[in-house]
Amino acid sequence: MTNIVLNVLVLVVLGAVSWPVLRRLRGWPLVWASVHLCVLTAVFDTLMIDVGLYVFDPDKILGVHVWGAPLEDFAYALAAAVLVPVLWTVLGRSRRTSSHADAPVADLPVGGEA
């Protein structure tokens, strides 16, 4: 199995599992994060490949490179841009944090009074 096939399968499963949460999130921050992560991937993957930290098997990649990074490497950036906000949203809904959001304003200390 080539890397692109594996990446597409993982992204499809991630998208399907994350869809109920993703559709409630705003789109532009996700797109903006994806763009930034892809730029960082292009820069740092190119540097790591150039210094020989890792080498790709030519039989497992498409051979399409963005700057110096194989196209398949960008799937990890896209997966992170989707998975982190979804996990943040799902795991951030604890009983402790939601009870503070429901607290009436009158119960909060004012001006340094405790």
N, C-alpha and C positions, 0 to 999 in steps of 0.2 A: 504494500500500500504506500502510495506517495504521500508526502507531507501535505500537499494541497487537499487531497481527499480527506485525510484525517482532520485537517483544520476546518474544512467545510462542515463535516459531520459534527464536530464539537460546537461550532458556532450555531448551527441549526438547532441542536439540542439545547444549548444555552439560551438561544432566543425563544424557543418554545416554552421552556421552564420559567424564564424571566418575564414573559410577555404580560401576565396579569399585573406585575409591579411596574414594568416599563411604561405601560400605557398611561399610568397615573403620573409619571414623572414628566417634567418639562423637557422638550426635545433639544433646544439649543445648548444647554449645558452639557448634555451627553455628546452632541456633535462636536462642541468645542473641546471637550476632554479627549475625544477620539482623535481629533486633528493634532492636538499637542502630543499625545502619546505616540502617534505615528511619526511625527517629526523627530521626537526623541529616539524612537526605534531606528529610524533611518540613520541618524547621526551616530549613536552609540553602537549599533550593530555593525555599521561600516568600520568603525574604529576597532572593535573587537575582532572582526574578521581580518582586517589589515595587519594587526599585530600577531595573528595566529592563535588567538584564544580558542577558537573553534573553527571547524571546517565542515562544510555540508557535502554529503554524498551526491554527486551530480546526477545519479540515477533516481534520487528521491525528490528532487526539486524540479520546478518547471524551467529554471534557467533565466527567468525574468528577474532583473534586479532593479531596485529603486536606490539610486546612488550607488551603494555597494552592498545593500542588504537584500537577500532573497525575498521575493514577494510573500512567501509563506510565513515569514517572521512577523508580518504585520497582523496576522490573525491573533497573536497573543496580546498585542496592544488593544485591538478591538474587543477581545474577550474581557480584558481588565476594565476597559471603559464601560462595559455593560455590567459586569459582575460586581464591581465594587459599589456603585450606587444602589444596585438591587439589594445586596447584602446589608449595606448601611441602612436602607429603608426598612428591611424586614427585621433585622436584629436590633435596630434602634427603638423599636416599639416595646419597651419594657414597662412594667407596671409603675416603676419608680419615676421614669421620665414622663409618662402620661399623666400621673397624678399632679405633678407640678404645673403642667399646662392647664389643668382644670381648676387650680386654686384661685379663689376670688382675690381681687386686687386688694381688698381691705385687710386681708390676712397677712400681707407681705410687709416686712419692716420698711419704714420710711425714714430717709435722712439720717441713717446711722443708728437709729433706735433699735435695740434688740429685744 
